[in-house]
Amino acid sequence: MDDNRSSEIYGYIASLEPVVRKHIVTYRVRVVSPGAGSWIIFMRNIPRKFKLGVFAKIKIVESKQMGEEKLIAEDVEFLENPKPCEFVESIIEEVSRGPVTIVSGWRDNNFFSLPVSDDEVLKRFSVELPVKVMCLFIESKRGLSLVSIMSSKEWRIVKRTLELIEMIEEYEEESDKKCREELGEVMYKINLE
């Protein structure tokens, strides 16, 4: 019996969280579609040019491990349209809970008051208000949506993590290039002898 099914999802990369299990690092990535769908996907490696707020097509495999369903990324393609969204420093002043939770605050000196139903966003409001946070807003057919929130500290850590990954990738590329050049020189010398 096959416990794995493959499919594709489209959405904005909303968050990144390293997860260590049995000395193996994987990444818990949250993807949000403009139609308000939200998925948690696990990646073994961060793809090149990975950035928060970018729109991506992700080929996933649904995997059942120890009775737990997980979405595993097989392939990630970053798309130019729609254009990437940026995290914006915002001040959340009020969270009104009811049949529909309304989050109100300020971003770019403009007031916003938006309905939020995503549990991943709502669980972030256990702190005292008002609070300064980094927020990811996306534009959808229904208007502006608040899809991700991080504390300033979390934002700095994620940003630094992505910078380090990029530096490692650049180092690997440079190292591979030098190895190929040196191997080419050795092969050339061998052929001359």
C-alpha positions in Angstrom: 0.0 0.0 0.0 1.4 3.4 -1.0 1.3 6.0 1.9 2.7 8.8 -0.2 0.7 11.0 -2.6 2.2 13.8 -4.7 0.6 17.1 -5.6 1.5 20.8 -6.1 0.6 23.9 -4.1 1.0 27.6 -4.9 1.5 30.3 -2.3 3.7 32.8 -0.5 6.5 31.6 1.8 5.2 33.0 5.2 7.6 31.5 7.8 10.7 29.4 8.3 11.6 27.4 11.4 14.5 25.0 11.8 13.4 21.8 13.5 16.0 19.3 14.9 14.8 15.7 15.3 17.3 12.9 16.0 20.3 15.2 15.2 18.8 16.0 11.7 17.8 19.5 10.8 14.7 20.0 8.7 12.8 23.2 8.1 9.2 23.8 8.9 7.9 26.2 6.3 4.5 27.8 6.2 3.0 28.5 2.8 -0.1 30.8 2.4 -2.2 31.0 -0.8 -4.0 34.3 -1.8 -7.2 32.3 -1.5 -6.5 31.9 2.3 -5.3 28.3 2.2 -2.4 27.6 4.5 0.0 24.6 4.7 2.9 23.5 6.9 5.6 21.9 4.7 8.8 20.3 5.7 12.0 20.8 3.7 15.2 18.8 4.1 17.2 21.5 2.4 16.5 25.2 1.8 16.5 25.8 -2.0 18.7 28.4 -3.6 17.3 31.9 -3.6 14.9 31.1 -0.7 13.2 34.2 0.7 10.3 34.9 2.9 7.4 36.6 1.1 8.2 35.1 -2.3 5.5 33.3 -4.3 6.3 29.7 -5.1 5.1 26.5 -6.8 5.9 23.6 -4.5 5.7 19.9 -5.4 4.8 18.1 -2.3 4.5 14.5 -1.1 2.0 13.6 1.6 3.8 11.3 3.9 2.5 9.2 6.8 5.2 8.6 9.3 4.3 6.9 12.6 0.6 7.7 11.9 1.3 11.4 11.5 0.6 13.1 8.1 3.3 15.5 6.9 3.8 17.4 3.7 7.3 17.1 2.4 8.6 19.4 -0.3 10.1 17.6 -3.3 10.7 20.5 -5.5 10.4 24.3 -5.1 10.1 26.8 -8.0 10.0 30.5 -7.1 7.7 32.5 -9.4 8.0 36.1 -10.4 4.2 36.7 -10.5 2.7 37.7 -8.3 5.5 39.9 -7.1 7.1 39.1 -3.7 5.6 40.6 -0.5 7.9 42.1 2.2 7.6 41.8 6.0 6.7 45.2 7.4 7.3 46.5 10.9 3.8 47.0 12.4 2.2 47.8 15.7 -0.7 45.5 16.8 -2.9 47.5 19.1 -6.0 45.3 19.5 -7.2 41.8 18.9 -11.0 41.5 19.2 -12.0 37.9 19.5 -15.5 36.8 18.6 -17.2 34.8 15.8 -14.6 36.6 13.6 -11.3 37.7 15.1 -10.3 41.3 14.1 -6.7 42.4 14.4 -6.1 46.2 14.4 -2.9 48.2 14.3 -0.6 50.4 12.2 1.8 49.6 9.3 3.6 52.3 7.3 1.8 55.0 9.3 -1.6 53.6 8.0 -4.2 52.1 10.3 -5.5 48.6 9.5 -8.3 46.5 10.9 -8.5 43.0 9.3 -10.3 39.7 10.0 -7.9 36.9 10.8 -8.9 33.2 10.9 -5.6 31.4 10.5 -4.7 29.6 13.7 -0.9 30.0 13.0 -1.4 33.8 13.1 -3.9 33.8 16.0 -1.7 31.8 18.4 0.9 34.6 18.1 -1.4 37.0 20.1 -0.7 35.7 23.6 1.5 38.7 24.4 0.5 42.0 26.0 -0.8 44.6 23.5 0.2 46.9 21.9 3.2 45.1 20.5 5.7 45.9 17.7 6.1 43.0 15.3 7.1 42.1 11.8 4.0 41.3 9.7 3.5 39.8 6.2 0.5 41.2 4.4 -0.7 39.8 1.0 -3.2 41.2 -1.4 -6.0 38.8 -2.4 -9.3 39.0 -4.2 -10.9 39.7 -0.8 -8.4 42.6 -0.1 -5.5 42.8 2.3 -4.7 39.8 4.5 -2.4 39.4 7.5 -0.7 36.1 6.9 2.3 36.0 9.2 3.7 37.6 12.3 7.1 37.4 13.9 8.7 39.2 16.8 11.6 41.4 15.9 14.0 38.9 17.5 12.5 36.0 15.4 12.8 38.2 12.3 16.5 38.9 12.9 17.2 35.2 13.5 15.4 34.1 10.4 17.0 36.8 8.3 20.5 35.9 9.6 19.8 32.2 9.0 18.9 32.9 5.4 22.0 35.1 5.0 24.2 32.3 6.4 22.7 29.8 4.0 23.3 32.1 1.1 26.9 32.6 2.2 27.4 28.8 2.4 25.9 28.4 -1.1 28.3 31.0 -2.5 31.2 29.3 -0.8 30.2 25.9 -2.2 29.8 27.3 -5.7 33.3 29.0 -5.5 34.8 25.8 -4.1 33.2 23.7 -6.8 34.5 26.0 -9.5 38.1 25.9 -8.1 38.0 22.1 -7.9 36.8 21.9 -11.5 39.6 24.3 -12.6 42.3 22.4 -10.7 41.0 19.0 -12.0 41.0 20.4 -15.5 44.6 21.5 -15.1 45.6 18.1 -13.7 43.9 16.3 -16.6 45.6 18.6 -19.1 49.0 17.9 -17.6 48.3 14.1 -17.6 47.3 14.3 -21.3 50.6 16.1 -22.1 52.7 13.4 -20.6 
